[in-house]
Structure formats: structure tokens, C-alpha cells
């Protein structure tokens, strides 16, 4: 059959071509390199033969490369669909050309499926355009592993220095001191801007800005792309853009409530694993008490909500807004107020500080004896709002609107083993309530915990700390955008520190 030499792209699995992904989906055999993201391999059918040829592109010894060529020829002569998955573009370094030569020599049909090369993707990921009108009108892609002067394939760095434009050096990490020395010897000023990009478009992406004079001192391990020239002084990065790029984040909240958070995380570049560890269900009475309370809502002075879920379940029992009479409405925070607004109801009170205590503090005192508040809430919720409002003189009726229970791990909702494994391999876990902490801990028992723990607010953070988690980020306010901003700031600070120290 045919051997497909497929470019996997620079790192982020989303950067493979559609043609490449389609071929993977029907591959019988996948032969891949070490730099290829495992998530791409998951596209192949479960039964496909996956062969790890275990070399970093560019590092294969001639002997190993001969073995790989033979492997491709053998499989290519059979009936199988063979995908040779290579990092970046198959024909930009990485010996794709040699593999194609072997297939030509053996008379085996093949097709090259180009990929996004790290030569251009890595500078772009660092906000550097490789050409720019008036700054650089040529770009040269060059290997830092070329032979010594005089050897075949040797790079004439002094001539490249004189040619000007942008130089993009692949496989140049080890030889960076010598490369910088020869470019300066060839006439490039020592203060020529340089940017070094490590692990572009992956979770470990880091970059260092320097000059030719400073290049030798940059401590970033492979894989790195080195960009030399005036364009390296540009930094065209959209504010907040891709702040979470390459990170996998576990969202533990029930599926029907995770939408805004999932969207905000994805927008910042994260890959999201949804692991709803809890489910929201009717209270034991099936909602009868809530229905009765809703029917009599007009006799209350206030109806107070501490979650969008409570709003949705309460409103479902109203015929329309007139059932509320002149009762005023309080919402604990923006998301709850939005849930009311979605039902054409305006929150009369939203505290500045979005917490149960903030709500109690913001509520007025009862104007007269018997003044009443209806509080539809989660069964077994923390006792803050009810007692707090009673202390302010209100006659408070609390009614169970819903309850949270552990999602059934076998039933899919709570996650099959596959989802639990994906969650265990993630970079970040987000807890949005004490009950998500509790149920995640039970569900994930025995599996590794993602290294970064994020909580929606201080109450959840306390619960997480009590359960033994080291909490890295507490959202400055309990909303999806604030949580993503807090996580992005944490990740940015850590990446800056990693880039300074160099990856292990
Ligand atoms: N065919 C590949 C290049 C293979 S050579 C391509 O088109 O991208 C391997 C070199 O590519 C590495 O030494 C490094 O210089 C570069 N490289 C590959 N992936 C990279 C990444 N995500 N970030 C930075 N450099 C990368």
C-alpha cells in the first residue's frame, strides 16, 4: 500500500493538518518519533500497530536510520496503511528526505503530507514574524548540526552572516556559542537581537530574548529554535493570548455548569478534560417543597440566591415573573445575577464581595418583625446565609432546591477509567466547590494529582488544603474569567522562572 510521510506539526496536536489527522484515523501502522505528542497517536484506531522509533529527529545515527527505512519499506510492501509521523514538516531536517529516497529505491508508493514546521511556528509562538516589511525580506533556515568547516553539508556561517535577513537555527542548542562566534566573525554586530524558543506550542514553551553576544549564556535545553536578526526584537503577542497554551486542565464541576469555565480556559489556549465528579440532582422530596415555596413566593420580601443552579430550579416552578409579586431578588455574584437575567429577572442586590458572607453583609436589616426571606439553596449547604440573615432580624425560610451527589464513575458522567487517566496526566486541576474536592479525591484515589491546583474561592481552597492539596491559585473572585486570569498569572510567573533557570 502507501506510506504516508506525515508532518505532525511543532508540538500542539491541534497544529496537524486535516489530511494528516484523517490518515492517522485510518492507519494500520504508525511509526513515530519521540517529539510527537501522544495525543496524536490516540487518533489512530485502537488496534493500530504503533512503532516508537525512539529518536529525536536529527539525532538518529545512520544505522538506526537504515533500520527505520527498512521498517517503512517492509510495512509499505504489505497491505497496511502506514503513517510515518514526524515532528514539524517531514522534509525540513529530520531525515524525511532520506526515508522518501529509500521508498523510491524500493518502489514503494508514498505521499508526503506537509506539516507546520517549527522553523516558522516557534518564532511565531514567541511573537516574532520571520519576515517583516522594511525589517527583513529574507529568511534562512539552517541546521546547527551541520558538519565542521570543509565537511559535506557544512554551514558557512560567515557567508550567512553577510547575507543578512533572518536566520532560523534548528538543532542549534549545543552549538550556540560557536554559531554566535562565527556569525559575529562574519560581520553580524554582537548586539544583533536573538530570541531562543524552547518547546514551542507545548506546555513547556519558554523563550529567552538576548543578543548574539548573550547567546552562549542562554540555558534552555532542546528542542530549541534560535532566531537571529532584527525581527527578533519584535514581540507581537496579543494581551493574554494563549496564556495557558499547551496546558491540560481538569474541570471537576458538573457538566451542565462547566460551560463558561471550559470556554474561558479553551480561549486562553488550554486543553480541557471534563471530569464532572459531582452531579446535581433533585432533593429527596423530588422538589415538592421548592415548588410550594415558588407558588407562594409573592408573600416574601426577598428571595435570595447563592447559585445559578438554585435560580434555574426555582424559576422552573414559576409560571412567569408575576408569581414573584413585589419580592426583591438578591444574587451572590455575577454568575447568579446573570442566571436571573437569563429569565428576565433583575437582581436588586449583588454584593461587591461575591461570597455567602458578603451577601449577608450587603443585605439590609429586617425593616419590621416578620419581614421574610425565601432562600432556595443546596441541601446540606454551609450554614452562613440562613443564620446570618436571621441575626439581621429576617424570618428566613430555607428550602432544598437541589443537592450534589458523587457522579457515578461507571456511568460515564463521572468519568470512565480513560477520563480518569487523562485527568491524572493533566497539568492543572480546578476545584469549584468543597464538594468537588471531596468527590474528586474519592474518585481519583490512587492516581497522580495534577501538579497545579486551582480553587474558585477561599472556602474551596480551605477544603482543598484540609484534604491535603497544596493550593497554587485562588481565583481573585469566583468567576470563570477571574479564575483563568489567576491561573494565567501563576503560569506566566512560573514559566519566567523556568526560562531563567533552564529546564532540567
Ligand atoms: N522536521 C522538524 C524539525 C526536525 S529537527 C520541523 O519541521 O520542525 C529537530 C529540531 O527542530 C529541534 O532540534 C529543534 O531545533 C526544532 N524543534 C522541533 N520542535 C520544536 C519545538 N516545539 N520548539 C522549538 N524547537 C523545535
Boltz pocket constraint, residues with backbone or C-beta under 6 A from the ligand:
constraints:
  - pocket:
      binder: B
      contacts: [[A, 9], [A, 10], [A, 11], [A, 35], [A, 57], [A, 58], [A, 86], [A, 87], [A, 88], [A, 89], [A, 90], [A, 91], [A, 92], [A, 93], [A, 94], [A, 116], [A, 117], [A, 118], [A, 119], [A, 122], [A, 169], [A, 170], [A, 171], [A, 172], [A, 197], [A, 198], [A, 199], [A, 200], [A, 201], [A, 202], [A, 222], [A, 223], [A, 224], [A, 225]]
      max_distance: 6.0
